[in-house]
Amino acid sequence: MPAVARILSRYDRERLEGFVAIAIDLMDLMDGDPDLEDDDPAGGNVEDERQMAEGEDYYRLPPRYGIDQTKGPINEIEAYRQHRRDMGCLG
């Protein structure tokens, strides 16, 4: 077991959490807090996929139902595909 792990294993979780919090604060003082930098002002993880604004993730096509409405909308696949196109996921 490396020396640091051997030393830290002597402490309970609460004390380790305190140590980690202090260590992170010290690193942030050294070179800034990356969580506060404005590299993604709208939020979300834009490197992974295109995202719509929060709360606006909806299907543009309204659902159409057949006689038996318990079976769900009959245009579900069409609405989903349009939604994906709106998000820029389909060509």
MIDRENZA-164527 format. One record per atom (N, C-alpha, C): residue number from 1; x, y, z; residue in one letter; atom name. Coordinates in steps of 0.05 Angstrom, whole numbers, plus 32768, in hexadecimal, padded with zeros to 4 digits. Each point is the difference from the previous one (the first is absolute). Layout:
 num   xx   yy   zz residuo atomo
 NUM    X    Y    Z       A    CA
...
This chain:
 num   xx   yy   zz residuo atomo
   1 8011 7FE8 8000       M     N
   1 7FEF 8018 8000       M    CA
   1 8012 8019 8000       M     C
   2 7FFC 8013 7FED       P     N
   2 8010 8018 8000       P    CA
   2 7FFE 800F 801B       P     C
   3 8015 800F 8006       A     N
   3 8001 800E 8019       A    CA
   3 7FE8 8012 8005       A     C
   4 7FF7 800F 7FEC       V     N
   4 7FEA 8013 8004       V    CA
   4 7FE6 7FF0 8007       V     C
   5 7FFC 7FEA 7FF2       A     N
   5 7FE8 7FF0 8005       A    CA
   5 8001 7FF4 801C       A     C
   6 8018 7FF8 8008       R     N
   6 8003 7FF4 801B       R    CA
   6 7FFA 8015 8015       R     C
   7 8009 8019 7FFC       I     N
   7 7FFB 8015 8013       I    CA
   7 7FE2 8007 8001       I     C
   8 7FF4 8003 7FE8       L     N
   8 7FE4 8008 7FFF       L    CA
   8 7FED 7FEB 800A       L     C
   9 8008 7FE6 7FFE       S     N
   9 7FEE 7FEB 8009       S    CA
   9 7FFC 8000 801E       S     C
  10 800F 800F 800F       R     N
  10 7FFD 8002 801D       R    CA
  10 7FE8 8011 8008       R     C
  11 7FF6 8010 7FED       Y     N
  11 7FEA 8013 8007       Y    CA
  11 7FE5 7FF6 7FF6       Y     C
  12 7FEB 8009 800E       D     N
  12 7FE5 7FF8 7FF8       D    CA
  12 7FF7 8012 7FE8       D     C
  13 7FE9 7FF9 7FF5       R     N
  13 7FF6 800D 7FE8       R    CA
  13 7FFD 801E 8004       R     C
  14 7FF5 8008 8017       E     N
  14 7FFA 801C 8005       E    CA
  14 801A 8011 7FFF       E     C
  15 8015 7FF5 800D       R     N
  15 8019 800F 8001       R    CA
  15 800D 8001 7FE4       R     C
  16 7FFD 7FEA 7FF0       L     N
  16 800B 7FFF 7FE5       L    CA
  16 7FF1 8015 7FEF       L     C
  17 7FE6 8001 8003       E     N
  17 7FF0 8014 7FF0       E    CA
  17 800A 801C 8006       E     C
  18 8005 8006 8019       G     N
  18 800B 801A 8008       G    CA
  18 801B 8006 7FF3       G     C
  19 8011 7FEB 8001       F     N
  19 801B 8003 7FF4       F    CA
  19 7FFE 8005 7FE2       F     C
  20 7FEF 7FF1 7FF2       V     N
  20 7FFC 8003 7FE3       V    CA
  20 7FF5 801C 7FFA       V     C
  21 7FED 8009 800F       A     N
  21 7FF4 801B 7FFB       A    CA
  21 8015 8016 8003       A     C
  22 8011 7FFD 8015       I     N
  22 8015 8014 8004       I    CA
  22 8015 7FFE 7FEA       I     C
  23 8007 7FE8 7FF7       A     N
  23 8013 7FFD 7FEB       A    CA
  23 7FF6 800D 7FE6       A     C
  24 7FE6 7FFB 7FFA       I     N
  24 7FF4 800C 7FE7       I    CA
  24 8000 801F 8002       I     C
  25 7FF9 800A 8018       D     N
  25 8000 801D 8003       D    CA
  25 801C 800C 7FFC       D     C
  26 8014 7FF2 800B       L     N
  26 801C 800A 7FFC       L    CA
  26 8008 7FFF 7FE2       L     C
  27 7FF8 7FEB 7FF2       M     N
  27 8007 7FFF 7FE3       M    CA
  27 7FF1 8016 7FF1       M     C
  28 7FE8 8006 8008       D     N
  28 7FF1 8015 7FF3       D    CA
  28 800D 801B 8005       D     C
  29 800B 8004 8017       L     N
  29 800E 8019 8006       L    CA
  29 801A 8002 7FEF       L     C
  30 800C 7FEA 7FFA       M     N
  30 8019 8000 7FF0       M    CA
  30 7FFB 8007 7FE3       M     C
  31 7FEB 7FF4 7FF4       D     N
  31 7FFD 8005 7FE3       D    CA
  31 7FE3 8004 7FF8       D     C
  32 7FEF 8009 8012       G     N
  32 7FE4 8006 7FF9       G    CA
  32 7FEE 7FE7 8001       G     C
  33 7FE7 8006 8003       D     N
  33 7FEC 7FEB 8002       D    CA
  33 7FF4 7FFA 7FE4       D     C
  34 8006 7FE9 7FF4       P     N
  34 7FF6 7FFB 7FE5       P    CA
  34 7FE1 7FFF 7FFF       P     C
  35 7FF3 7FFB 8017       D     N
  35 7FE3 7FFF 8000       D    CA
  35 7FF4 801C 7FFD       D     C
  36 8010 8015 8005       L     N
  36 7FF6 801B 7FFF       L    CA
  36 8006 800D 7FE5       L     C
  37 8011 7FF4 7FF0       E     N
  37 8008 800B 7FE6       E    CA
  37 7FE8 7FFF 7FED       E     C
  38 7FFE 8014 7FEE       D     N
  38 7FE9 8003 7FEF       D    CA
  38 8005 7FF3 7FE4       D     C
  39 8009 7FE6 8001       D     N
  39 8004 7FF2 7FE6       D    CA
  39 7FE7 7FF3 7FF6       D     C
  40 7FEB 7FFF 8010       D     N
  40 7FE6 7FF5 7FF7       D    CA
  40 7FEA 800F 800E       D     C
  41 7FFB 8019 7FF8       P     N
  41 7FED 8011 800E       P    CA
  41 7FE3 7FF6 8001       P     C
  42 7FF8 7FF0 7FEC       A     N
  42 7FE4 7FF7 8000       A    CA
  42 7FFC 7FE7 8011       A     C
  43 8015 7FF4 8009       G     N
  43 7FFE 7FE7 8010       G    CA
  43 7FFF 7FE8 7FEE       G     C
  44 8001 7FE8 800D       G     N
  44 8000 7FE7 7FF1       G    CA
  44 801B 7FF9 7FF7       G     C
  45 8002 7FE9 7FF3       N     N
  45 8019 7FF6 7FF6       N    CA
  45 8000 8001 7FE1       N     C
  46 8007 8017 7FF6       V     N
  46 7FFE 8005 7FE3       V    CA
  46 8015 7FF0 7FF0       V     C
  47 8014 7FF5 800D       E     N
  47 8014 7FF0 7FF1       E    CA
  47 7FF4 7FE5 7FF7       E     C
  48 7FEC 7FF6 800F       D     N
  48 7FF5 7FE6 7FFB       D    CA
  48 7FEA 8001 7FEA       D     C
  49 7FEE 8012 8003       E     N
  49 7FE9 8001 7FED       E    CA
  49 7FF3 801C 8001       E     C
  50 7FF3 8006 7FEA       R     N
  50 7FF2 8019 7FFF       R    CA
  50 7FE8 7FFF 8014       R     C
  51 7FFC 8016 800E       Q     N
  51 7FEA 8000 8013       Q    CA
  51 7FEE 8018 7FFC       Q     C
  52 7FE7 7FFC 8006       M     N
  52 7FED 8016 7FFF       M    CA
  52 8000 800F 801A       M     C
  53 7FF5 8017 8001       A     N
  53 7FFE 800F 8019       A    CA
  53 7FF0 7FF0 8015       A     C
  54 8007 8003 8019       E     N
  54 7FF2 7FF1 8015       E    CA
  54 7FE3 8007 8000       E     C
  55 7FEF 7FEB 8003       G     N
  55 7FE4 8004 8001       G    CA
  55 7FF3 8002 7FE5       G     C
  56 800F 7FFF 7FEA       E     N
  56 7FF5 8002 7FE6       E    CA
  56 8003 7FE6 7FF0       E     C
  57 8005 7FEB 800E       D     N
  57 8004 7FE6 7FF3       D    CA
  57 7FE5 7FF3 7FFC       D     C
  58 7FF3 8007 7FE9       Y     N
  58 7FE5 7FF6 7FFB       Y    CA
  58 7FFE 7FF8 7FE3       Y     C
  59 7FEB 7FF2 7FF9       Y     N
  59 7FFB 7FF8 7FE5       Y    CA
  59 7FF0 8016 7FF2       Y     C
  60 800A 8009 7FE9       R     N
  60 7FF2 8015 7FF1       R    CA
  60 7FE6 7FF6 7FF4       R     C
  61 8000 7FE7 7FF7       L     N
  61 7FE7 7FF5 7FF5       L    CA
  61 7FEE 7FF7 8016       L     C
  62 7FE7 8009 8001       P     N
  62 7FED 7FF7 8014       P    CA
  62 7FF8 7FE3 7FFB       P     C
  63 7FFA 7FF2 8016       P     N
  63 7FF8 7FE4 7FFC       P    CA
  63 7FE5 7FFD 7FF3       P     C
  64 7FFE 7FEC 7FEF       R     N
  64 7FE6 7FF9 7FF3       R    CA
  64 7FF8 7FE4 800A       R     C
  65 7FE7 7FFE 8008       Y     N
  65 7FF6 7FE7 800C       Y    CA
  65 7FEB 7FF4 7FED       Y     C
  66 7FFF 7FE5 8001       G     N
  66 7FEB 7FF2 7FF2       G    CA
  66 7FE7 7FFD 8011       G     C
  67 7FEF 7FEE 7FF9       I     N
  67 7FE7 7FFC 800F       I    CA
  67 8006 7FF8 801D       I     C
  68 8013 7FEC 8003       D     N
  68 8007 7FF6 801B       D    CA
  68 8018 8011 800A       D     C
  69 7FFB 8014 8010       Q     N
  69 8015 8012 8009       Q    CA
  69 8012 7FF3 8014       Q     C
  70 7FF9 7FE9 800B       T     N
  70 8012 7FF3 8014       T    CA
  70 8018 7FF5 7FF2       T     C
  71 8000 7FFD 7FE6       K     N
  71 8017 7FF5 7FF2       K    CA
  71 8015 8014 7FFA       K     C
  72 7FFC 8019 8008       G     N
  72 8014 8015 7FFB       G    CA
  72 7FFD 800D 7FE5       G     C
  73 8010 8014 7FFB       P     N
  73 7FFE 800E 7FE7       P    CA
  73 8008 7FEF 7FE8       P     C
  74 7FF1 8003 7FEA       I     N
  74 8006 7FF1 7FE8       I    CA
  74 8018 800C 7FF0       I     C
  75 8007 8018 8006       N     N
  75 8016 800D 7FF2       N    CA
  75 8019 8002 8012       N     C
  76 8003 7FEE 8013       E     N
  76 8016 8001 8013       E    CA
  76 801B 7FFF 7FF3       E     C
  77 8004 7FEE 7FED       I     N
  77 801A 7FFE 7FF3       I    CA
  77 8006 8019 7FEF       I     C
  78 7FEC 8009 7FF2       E     N
  78 8003 8019 7FF0       E    CA
  78 8008 8017 8012       E     C
  79 7FF2 8003 8016       A     N
  79 8005 8016 8013       A    CA
  79 801C 7FFE 800C       A     C
  80 8009 7FE8 8006       Y     N
  80 801A 7FFB 800B       Y    CA
  80 8016 8008 7FEC       Y     C
  81 7FFC 7FF7 7FE7       R     N
  81 8014 8006 7FEB       R    CA
  81 8001 801E 7FFC       R     C
  82 7FE9 800E 8000       Q     N
  82 8001 801D 7FFD       Q    CA
  82 800E 800E 8017       Q     C
  83 7FFB 7FF5 8018       H     N
  83 800E 800B 8018       H    CA
  83 801E 7FFD 7FFD       H     C
  84 8009 7FE9 7FF7       R     N
  84 801D 7FFB 7FFD       R    CA
  84 800C 8013 7FEA       R     C
  85 7FF0 8004 7FEB       R     N
  85 8009 8013 7FEB       R    CA
  85 8002 801C 800C       R     C
  86 7FED 8008 8010       D     N
  86 8000 801A 800C       D    CA
  86 8019 8004 8012       D     C
  87 8008 7FEA 800D       M     N
  87 8018 8001 8011       M    CA
  87 801A 7FFF 7FF0       M     C
  88 7FFE 7FFB 7FE6       G     N
  88 8018 7FFF 7FEF       G    CA
  88 800D 7FE4 8000       G     C
  89 7FF1 7FEC 8009       C     N
  89 800B 7FE5 8002       C    CA
  89 7FFD 7FF0 7FE7       C     C
  90 7FEC 8007 7FF0       L     N
  90 7FFB 7FF2 7FE6       L    CA
  90 8002 8014 7FE9       L     C
  91 8009 7FF6 7FEA       G     N
  91 8004 8011 7FE8       G    CA
  91 7FE7 8007 7FF1       G     C
